[in-house]
């Protein structure tokens, strides 16, 4: 599902926020070849934490970096950190 961009309210506007023209969709994999790299240590930590959790549904954060390949033809998402989040 596509969601339009929105900006936070500001005291002074640098541009007219009214939409102009037709809506344009943007998808990360339309022009680039995405690659996902997941560190084994991060995956094992998330698995162990989920297994020790007493809840049926488990929520957490996987953090990483997004970079363009050297040849400029693809993007690389490297997930290397795990954050279990907070209950509140």
N, C-alpha and C positions, 0 to 999 in steps of 0.2 A: 504494500500500500504506500503510495507516495504522499508525503506530507509537505506542504509549502514551508519555505523558510520563514522564520519570524525573528525579529530583533527586539531586544528589551526596550522599554520606554526610556526616552532620554529627554532632557530639558530642551535641548536644541537639536533640530533635525538637519542633517546635512543634505538630505535628498527628500523628494516627495515619496512617501511610502505607499501611495496608491498603485495598484498593479497596472502594468501597461502591456498590452499584447497578449498572445496566447500563452498558456502554461507549457513549460518545457520540462520533460522528465529527464532525470539523470540517474544512471546506474553505474556502480563501481566496476562492473565486469563488462560493460558494453564496448569500451574501447581498449581495455587492458586485460591481460591474462593474470587473474589473481592467484597467489600462492599463499598457503597457510603453513607456518612453521610453529610447532608447539614443543616447548622444551619438555623432556621426559620428567625431569624433577618437578616441574609445575603440575603436570598431569598426575603424577603419583601423589603429590601433596593434596591436590583437590579430591582425588579418589579416596584417600585415607580420611580426610576431613568429612566427606559426604558419608562414608561408611560409619564413622563414629557418631554422626548426627542421629538424633532420635526421631527427627521429623521425616515424613514421607516425601515431602517436597523440599528440595534443598536449593537455596539461592546463594550465589557468590559472584565475585568479580574476577575475571581473567584480564590482566592488563598487559599491554605490549606496545609495539611500535609499528607504524605503517610507513613504508618507504618504497620508492620507485627503484626498479631494477637498473643495473648498470647500462643495459642497452636501451632503456627508456620504453620498452614495449610491455612491461608488466609491473605489477605492484606486489609487494611482499608484506604480509602481516605476520609479525613475529610475536607470539605470546610467550612471555617469560616470567610473569609474576602472578601470584595467586593471592586474593584477598577474600577472606571468608565473610566480610561485611559485618554488620551489626544487627542485632535482633530488633532494636528500637529505631 
